[in-house]
C-alpha cells in the first residue's frame, strides 16, 4: 500500500495546515471545510493528515452513499441466516478515532451532510430503525472539500462546519517550483520520500499527542472569553455556535503551542477560520457610490430619455442604488415550469424477484401497520412463520420512492448602466427580493447572476434561498456595458453541470432589453423556459425587451404590471 504524502512536506498553506491540526486535536470543533478550485491538491492535503498517525483510520464517504451505509442499519444477512436482530456498523463506526473524509461535500445530499455534522459535534451515533435501537461512540475528525465552481453549500449547512479554510492559489515562482519538485520526488520513490520527512513527522506527532493529552487543562481567562464574545458580535453571527467553536479552537491552538492558557494571539490565529464563513455584512448604512454619495436617477439630468442612455453610460463609474418596493410575479409565472406530479412518490420497475407486497402489507397480528413486518417476512420459516413448504423463504419486491426533484429559480439580472435610467434597477431589486422570499418559503434553490460593468458575477450561488437577501441587493453595483452573451454562456454551463442536471429550473431574465443581438440565438433559450421581466423605465421606450421575448419564445412581463406588496 502506497504511503500518503507527508504532512510536513506541504508547501505554504499555513492556515489550512493549522486548521487540520486543530480538528485532529479536538474533533468536537465540528469539522473542517476546505474550499478551493480543482487541481489545488485539497484531497492530497487531507490524506496527508493520516501520515501523522498510521494507526488512525481514514474513511471516505462516497457521493453515492445511502443513509444506512453511513449510520449503519439492521443486519439483514444475520436475520435471514440466524434469525438474529443485530446492528451492522456503518462508516461512522469505522471512522471512530480516525478521520472521516467527504470529497465534494457540496454535491452530497443535504440530509447526509446534516447527519455527519450531527455525529461530529456530538461524538456519538444513534440509530433507530427497522425495529432496532443502537448507539455507539463516533469521535472522528470530519473534513469536507468542495470546489465553489460546482455550487455552494446552503448557509445552514455551512454554519455547522466548525472551521472553514480557503486553499491558497497564488504562489511565488519559487513556491511553484518547490511544489512540483516535491510531488515528482514523492511519485518516484514514495517510501524514500516519506523517510526523508520521518523526523519532522515524528516531532509534529509528538506535539499533537501533547496537545491532546493536556487539552482539558487549558484555561480560557474571563478577559479572553469577553474578547471572543466581542469578536462574534462584531461579525454579526447568528446564534452561539461561533462563540463555542472559537473557545474550543483557541484552546486547541494554545495546546498545540504547548501552553495551558489562551491568549489574544490564539484568537487572532483562529478567528478567520471560525468567523469568515459566518460573518454577516452590515446593512445599517445606506449604500453609496465610491465617491461617498448615494446615487439617485431622478437627480441626474441623464437617464431620463431613451436616446441619452446609450451615449456615454459605459464610461461612467459603477454605482449602487436603493431597492424599490417588493413586486410579486403572478402565480402562473412563478415556478410553473415544474412538472405535474413532481415530488409524488411512485414505484419504479423492480429489480428484485419475489411476490409483491405493498407498504400496507400486514399480517394478522400486525393489521393496520403502514410498513412491512420485516422480521416475520425475512426471517427463517422455522422461527417466524410457516409458509407451506419447510425451509421456504419469501423474497420481497420493494417500492422505490421517486427522488423528489429539486427546483431552482435562476435569475439573470441586468446591472448595466442603461438600467439606471428611470429607476429600472431599483424596481428589479424589488422583484428579486420578493422572488427570493417566495423561493425561501417553498424551500427551493435560488441562484442570481448579474451582468454589467462588462463582466459577469455570481451574486448568489445555487443554494437554498437565504432568509433575507437585502445585504446582497445593497452590494450590487451598476454601470458599464452589457455582456449578456457571457451571462447566458455562464448560465448554460452551470445548468449542464452534473450537480444541476436533475433540477427543475425556472429562469428569469430581468433586463431593459438593450442586449447584444447575438443573444437571440443562444442555446439557453432553446433548452429552457424563460420569463422575461422588462425593467425599461425611461420616458422614451424602445420596446426591445418585448421584441426579444417574442423572438426567443419567453413569457413577457413588464415590471409596472407586477403587483406592489
C-alpha positions in Angstrom: 0.0 0.0 0.0 1.4 3.4 -1.1 2.0 5.8 1.8 0.3 9.2 2.0 2.1 12.4 1.0 3.9 13.6 4.2 2.1 16.4 6.0 5.3 18.2 6.7 6.2 18.3 3.0 3.2 20.6 2.1 4.4 23.9 0.7 2.8 27.1 2.2 -0.9 26.7 3.1 -0.1 27.6 6.7 -3.7 28.4 7.6 -5.0 25.2 6.1 -2.4 23.1 7.9 -3.3 24.8 11.2 -7.0 24.0 10.7 -6.2 20.3 10.0 -4.2 20.1 13.2 -6.9 21.8 15.3 -9.6 19.3 14.3 -7.1 16.5 14.9 -6.5 17.7 18.5 -10.2 18.3 19.2 -12.8 16.6 17.0 -15.6 18.4 18.9 -14.8 21.5 16.9 -17.3 20.0 14.5 -15.4 19.5 11.2 -13.4 21.4 8.7 -14.5 22.6 5.2 -11.8 23.2 2.6 -12.8 25.3 -0.4 -10.7 25.7 -3.5 -10.6 25.2 -7.2 -10.0 21.9 -8.9 -6.4 20.8 -9.1 -5.4 22.6 -5.9 -4.4 19.4 -4.0 -7.2 19.5 -1.5 -7.5 15.8 -1.3 -3.8 15.3 -1.0 -3.6 17.6 1.9 -6.4 15.9 3.8 -4.9 12.5 3.2 -1.5 13.7 4.4 -3.1 14.2 7.8 -3.3 10.4 8.1 0.5 10.3 7.6 0.9 11.6 11.2 -0.6 8.5 12.7 -0.7 5.2 10.8 -3.0 3.7 13.4 -5.6 6.3 12.7 -8.3 5.1 10.3 -9.1 7.2 7.2 -12.6 6.6 5.9 -14.0 8.2 2.7 -17.7 8.8 2.3 -18.6 8.3 -1.4 -21.0 10.7 -3.1 -23.5 7.9 -3.8 -23.6 6.8 -0.1 -27.0 6.0 1.4 -28.0 6.9 4.9 -27.8 3.2 6.0 -24.3 3.0 4.7 -23.2 6.0 6.7 -25.0 5.3 10.0 -25.3 1.6 9.9 -28.5 -0.5 9.9 -30.3 -3.7 10.6 -28.1 -6.7 9.6 -30.3 -8.4 7.0 -27.8 -11.3 6.5 -28.0 -12.4 10.1 -31.7 -12.0 10.2 -32.0 -14.3 7.2 -29.5 -16.9 8.2 -29.7 -17.0 12.0 -32.9 -15.2 12.9 -31.0 -12.7 15.0 -31.7 -9.0 15.3 -28.3 -7.2 15.2 -26.7 -4.0 14.1 -24.4 -3.7 11.1 -21.9 -0.8 11.7 -21.6 1.9 9.1 -19.0 4.4 8.1 -19.4 6.4 11.3 -18.5 3.4 13.4 -15.5 2.6 11.2 -14.3 6.2 11.4 -14.3 6.3 15.2 -11.0 7.5 16.4 -9.9 8.5 12.9 -10.6 10.8 10.0 -13.9 10.9 8.0 -13.4 12.5 4.6 -16.0 13.7 2.2 -14.8 14.9 -1.2 -17.1 17.4 -3.0 -19.3 17.7 0.1 -21.4 20.4 -1.7 -22.6 17.6 -4.0 -23.6 15.3 -1.2 -27.3 15.1 -0.2 -28.2 17.7 2.4 -29.6 15.1 4.8 -26.3 13.2 4.8 -24.3 16.3 5.5 -26.6 17.1 8.4 -26.1 13.6 9.7 -22.3 13.8 9.5 -22.2 17.1 11.2 -24.5 16.0 14.0 -22.3 13.0 14.7 -19.1 15.1 14.5 -20.4 17.6 17.0 -22.0 15.1 19.5 -19.4 12.3 19.4 -21.9 9.5 19.1 -24.3 8.0 16.6 -27.8 6.9 17.4 -29.6 4.6 15.0 -33.3 3.8 15.4 -34.9 2.0 12.5 -36.2 -1.4 11.4 -37.0 -2.4 15.0 -33.6 -1.8 16.4 -32.2 1.0 18.6 -28.4 1.2 18.8 -26.0 3.9 20.0 -22.2 3.9 19.6 -19.3 6.3 20.0 -18.3 8.2 16.9 -15.4 10.5 17.7 -13.7 11.5 14.4 -12.2 14.4 12.6 -14.6 15.4 9.8 -13.0 17.0 6.8 -15.0 18.1 3.7 -13.6 19.5 0.5 -15.5 21.5 -2.2 -15.0 23.3 -5.4 -17.1 26.5 -5.3 -17.5 26.4 -9.1 -19.7 23.3 -8.6 -22.1 25.1 -6.3 -22.0 26.4 -2.7 -23.3 24.8 0.4 -26.5 26.3 1.7 -25.8 28.7 4.6 -27.5 26.4 7.2 -25.0 23.7 6.5 -22.1 26.0 6.0 -22.6 27.4 9.5 -22.5 23.9 11.0 -18.9 23.3 9.9 -16.8 24.4 12.8 -13.9 25.7 10.7 -13.5 26.7 7.0 -10.3 27.4 5.1 -9.8 28.5 1.6 -7.0 26.9 -0.3 -4.3 29.4 -1.3 -4.0 29.6 -5.1 -1.4 32.3 -5.5 2.3 31.2 -5.2 5.6 32.7 -6.0 7.7 31.2 -8.7 10.0 29.6 -6.1 7.0 28.0 -4.3 5.5 26.7 -7.6 8.8 25.1 -8.4 9.1 23.6 -4.9 5.6 22.1 -5.1 6.3 20.4 -8.4 9.7 19.1 -7.3 8.2 17.7 -4.0 5.5 15.9 -5.9 7.8 14.4 -8.5 10.2 13.2 -5.9 7.3 11.5 -4.0 6.0 9.8 -7.1 9.5 8.4 -8.0 10.1 6.9 -4.6 7.2 7.3 -2.1 8.8 5.3 0.7 12.1 7.1 0.4 10.4 10.5 0.3 8.5 9.7 3.5 11.7 8.5 5.2 13.3 12.0 4.5 10.4 13.6 6.4 10.1 10.9 9.1 11.9 13.0 11.8 9.8 16.1 11.1 6.6 13.9 11.1 7.7 12.4 14.5 8.2 15.8 16.0 4.8 17.1 14.8 3.1 13.9 16.0 4.7 14.4 19.5 3.3 18.0 19.6 -0.2 16.7 18.6 0.0 14.0 21.3 1.0 16.5 23.9 -1.9 18.8 22.9 -4.5 16.1 23.0 -3.2 14.9 26.4 -3.3 18.4 28.0 -6.3 19.9 26.1 -8.6 19.5 29.1 -6.2 21.5 31.3 -6.2 24.6 29.0 -7.8 27.7 30.7 -9.7 30.5 28.9 -9.4 33.6 31.1 -12.5 35.8 31.5 -10.9 38.6 29.6 -10.3 36.3 26.6 -13.9 35.0 26.9 -15.1 38.6 26.7 -13.0 39.1 23.6 -14.5 36.1 21.9 -18.0 37.4 22.6 -17.0 40.8 21.2 -15.5 39.4 18.0 -18.5 37.2 17.3 -20.8 40.2 18.0 -18.9 42.4 15.6 -19.1 39.7 12.9 -22.9 39.7 13.4 -23.0 35.9 13.5 -26.3 34.1 14.2 -26.7 32.1 17.3 -23.8 31.0 19.7 -22.2 28.2 17.7 -19.4 30.5 16.6 -18.6 31.5 20.2 -18.4 27.9 21.4 -16.2 26.8 18.4 -13.9 29.8 19.0 -13.5 28.7 22.6 -12.6 25.2 21.5 -10.4 26.1 18.6 -8.4 28.7 20.6 -7.9 26.2 23.4 -6.7 23.6 20.8 -4.3 26.2 19.3 -2.9 27.1 22.8 -2.4 23.3 23.4 -0.7 22.9 20.0 1.7 25.7 21.1 2.2 23.8 24.4 0.6 26.4 26.5 -2.2 26.0 29.1 -3.8 29.4 28.9 -5.4 31.0 25.8 -4.2 34.4 24.8 -5.3 37.1 22.4 -2.7 35.8 19.9 -4.5 32.5 19.8 -7.8 34.2 18.9 -6.0 36.1 16.1 -4.9 32.8 14.6 -8.3 31.1 14.7 -10.6 34.0 14.1 -10.7 33.8 10.3 -11.2 30.0 10.4 -14.2 30.3 12.7 -15.8 33.5 11.5 -15.1 34.1 7.8 -17.9 31.8 6.6 -20.3 33.0 9.2 -19.7 36.8 9.0 -22.7 38.9 8.1 -22.5 42.1 6.2 -23.9 45.2 7.9 -26.7 46.9 6.1 -27.4 49.7 8.6 -25.9 52.4 6.5 -27.4 53.3 3.1 -25.4 52.1 0.1 -23.2 54.7 -1.5 -21.1 55.1 -4.5 -17.3 55.0 -4.3 -17.3 58.8 -4.2 -19.3 58.7 -0.9 -22.7 60.0 -2.1 -25.9 57.9 -2.8 -26.9 57.7 -6.5 -30.4 59.0 -7.5 -31.5 58.6 -11.1 -34.0 61.4 -10.6 -31.3 63.9 -9.6 -29.3 63.3 -12.7 -30.0 65.0 -16.0 -29.1 61.8 -17.8 -31.0 58.6 -17.9 -34.5 60.2 -18.4 -34.5 60.0 -22.2 -34.1 56.7 -24.0 -31.8 58.3 -26.6 -29.4 59.5 -24.0 -28.9 56.2 -22.2 -26.8 54.6 -24.9 -24.4 57.5 -25.1 -21.6 57.5 -22.5 -23.1 55.2 -20.0 -20.4 52.6 -20.4 -17.8 55.2 -19.3 -19.4 56.2 -16.1 -18.2 54.8 -12.7 -20.3 52.0 -11.3 -22.7 53.0 -8.5 -25.1 51.4 -6.1 -28.9 52.1 -5.9 -31.7 51.6 -3.5 -34.2 48.8 -3.5 -37.7 49.7 -4.5 -40.9 48.2 -3.0 -41.3 44.5 -3.5 -43.2 43.3 -6.5 -44.7 39.9 -6.9 -44.7 37.8 -10.0 -48.1 36.3 -10.9 -48.7 32.8 -9.6 -48.9 31.4 -13.1 -45.5 32.8 -13.9 -43.7 31.7 -10.7 -42.2 28.2 -10.9 -44.8 26.9 -13.4 -42.0 25.1 -15.2 -42.4 22.3 -12.6 -43.6 19.1 -14.0 -47.0 17.9 -13.0 -46.9 15.4 -10.2 -43.3 16.2 -9.3 -42.5 15.2 -5.7 -45.2 12.5 -5.5 -43.9 9.1 -4.5 -44.1 6.4 -7.2 -42.6 2.9 -7.7 -40.1 2.0 -10.4 -39.9 -1.3 -12.1 -38.4 -3.6 -9.5 -35.0 -5.2 -9.9 -35.8 -7.9 -7.3 -37.7 -11.2 -7.6 -40.4 -12.5 -5.5 -44.1 -11.8 -4.7 -45.0 -8.2 -4.5 -46.0 -6.7 -1.1 -47.1 -3.1 -0.9 -46.1 -0.9 2.1 -49.6 -1.5 3.5 -48.9 -5.3 3.8 -49.8 -6.6 7.3 -50.1 -10.0 8.9 -53.0 -10.9 11.1 -51.1 -9.7 14.2 -49.9 -6.5 12.6 -53.1 -5.3 10.9 -53.2 -1.6 10.5 -49.4 -1.1 10.3 -48.2 1.0 7.4 -45.0 -0.9 6.7 -43.8 -4.4 6.1 -43.2 -6.7 9.1 -39.6 -7.2 8.3 -38.7 -9.9 10.8 -41.7 -12.2 10.1 -41.2 -11.8 6.4 -37.5 -12.1 6.0 -36.6 -14.4 8.9 -36.2 -18.2 8.6 -39.5 -20.0 8.4 -39.0 -22.4 11.3 -38.5 -19.4 13.6 -41.0 -16.9 12.4 -43.7 -18.0 10.1 -44.9 -21.1 8.3 -45.4 -20.5 4.6 -46.2 -24.1 3.5 -43.1 -25.9 2.5 -40.4 -26.3 5.1 -37.4 -24.0 4.7 -39.1 -21.9 2.1 -38.4 -18.1 2.3 -40.4 -15.4 0.7 -38.5 -12.7 -1.2 -39.8 -9.2 -1.4 -40.0 -6.6 -4.1 -39.5 -3.1 -2.9 -41.3 0.1 -3.7 -38.5 2.5 -4.6 -39.7 6.1 -3.9 -39.0 8.5 -6.7 -36.5 11.1 -5.7 -38.0 14.4 -5.1 -36.9 16.8 -7.8 -35.3 20.0 -6.5 -36.5 23.3 -8.0 -34.1 26.0 -8.9 -35.0 29.6 -9.7 -32.2 31.1 -11.7 -32.2 34.9 -12.1 -30.1 36.7 -14.7 -30.1 40.4 -13.6 -29.0 43.1 -15.9 -27.0 45.7 -14.0 -25.6 47.6 -16.9 -25.6 51.4 -17.0 -28.8 51.6 -19.1 -30.8 50.1 -16.2 -30.1 53.1 -14.0 -32.5 55.3 -16.1 -35.9 55.8 -14.6 -35.1 53.6 -11.5 -35.3 50.4 -13.6 -32.7 48.7 -11.5 -34.4 49.8 -8.2 -37.6 48.1 -9.4 -35.7 45.0 -10.5 -34.3 44.6 -7.0 -37.9 44.8 -5.6 -38.9 41.9 -7.9 -35.8 39.9 -6.9 -36.4 40.5 -3.2 -40.0 39.1 -3.4 -38.9 36.2 -5.7 -36.3 35.3 -3.1 -38.8 35.4 -0.3 -41.2 33.1 -2.2 -38.4 30.7 -3.0 -37.3 30.6 0.7 -40.9 29.8 1.8 -41.1 27.0 -0.8 -37.7 25.6 0.3 -36.4 25.9 -3.3 -33.0 26.7 -4.6 -32.0 30.2 -5.8 -29.2 31.5 -7.9 -28.6 35.1 -9.1 -26.2 36.0 -11.8 -25.6 39.7 -12.6 -24.2 41.0 -15.8 -22.9 44.6 -16.2 -19.8 46.6 -15.8 -18.5 44.5 -18.7 -18.4 41.4 -16.6 -20.5 38.5 -15.2 -20.7 37.9 -11.5 -22.4 35.4 -9.3 -24.4 37.2 -6.6 -25.8 34.0 -5.1 -24.5 30.6 -6.0 -27.1 27.8 -6.3 -28.3 27.1 -2.8 -31.3 27.1 -0.6 -32.8 30.6 -0.8 -31.5 32.8 2.1 -34.0 34.2 4.5 -33.0 37.8 3.7 -31.1 39.0 0.7 -31.1 42.7 1.4 -27.4 42.7 2.1 -26.8 41.1 -1.3 -29.1 43.6 -3.1 -27.3 46.5 -1.4 -23.9 45.2 -2.7 -24.9 45.3 -6.4 -23.0 47.9 -8.4 -24.3 49.0 -11.7 -22.6 50.6 -14.7 -20.7 49.8 -17.8 -21.7 47.6 -20.8 -24.0 44.6 -21.1 -22.1 41.3 -21.5 -25.4 39.3 -21.9 -23.8 36.6 -24.1 -21.3 35.8 -21.5 -24.0 35.7 -18.9 -26.0 33.2 -21.0 -22.9 31.1 -21.6 -22.3 31.0 -17.8 -25.9 30.0 -17.0 -25.8 27.4 -19.8 -22.6 25.8 -18.4 -24.0 26.0 -14.9 -27.1 24.1 -15.7 -25.2 21.4 -17.6 -23.0 20.5 -14.7 -23.7 17.1 -13.2 -24.9 18.6 -9.9 -27.7 20.6 -11.5 -28.8 18.4 -14.4 -31.7 16.9 -12.4 -33.1 20.2 -11.3 -36.4 21.7 -12.4 -35.3 25.1 -13.4 -37.3 28.3 -13.9 -35.2 31.1 -15.5 -36.0 34.8 -15.1 -34.2 37.3 -17.3 -34.6 40.8 -15.8 -33.4 43.4 -18.3 -34.4 46.5 -20.2 -33.7 44.7 -23.5 -30.7 46.6 -24.7 -28.7 43.5 -25.4 -26.3 42.1 -28.0 -28.3 40.8 -31.0 -26.3 37.6 -30.8 -28.2 36.7 -27.6 -31.3 36.0 -29.5 -29.9 32.7 -30.9 -28.3 31.4 -27.7 -28.8 27.7 -26.9 -30.0 28.6 -23.4 -33.2 30.0 -24.8 -33.8 26.8 -26.8 -33.3 24.4 -23.9 -35.2 26.2 -21.1 -38.4 28.0 -20.4 -37.9 31.7 -19.7 -39.8 34.5 -18.1 -38.5 37.9 -19.3 -39.2 40.8 -16.9 -38.9 44.2 -18.7 -37.5 46.9 -16.4 -37.3 49.6 -19.1 -38.5 52.8 -17.3 -37.2 55.7 -19.4 -39.6 58.2 -20.9 -38.8 57.1 -24.5 -39.4 53.3 -24.5 -37.8 51.3 -27.3 -39.6 48.0 -26.5 -36.5 45.9 -27.1 -37.3 43.5 -24.3 -40.7 42.8 -25.7 -39.1 42.1 -29.1 -36.6 39.7 -27.5 -39.3 37.8 -25.7 -41.2 37.3 -29.0 -38.1 36.1 -30.8 -37.0 33.6 -28.2 -40.4 32.5 -27.1 -40.1 33.8 -23.5 -43.1 34.8 -21.4 -43.1 38.6 -21.2 -43.9 40.8 -18.2 -43.3 44.5 -17.7 -42.3 45.5 -14.2 -45.1 48.1 -14.0 -47.6 45.2 -14.3 -46.4 43.5 -11.2 -48.4 44.0 -8.0 -46.8 46.1 -5.3 -46.6 44.4 -1.8 
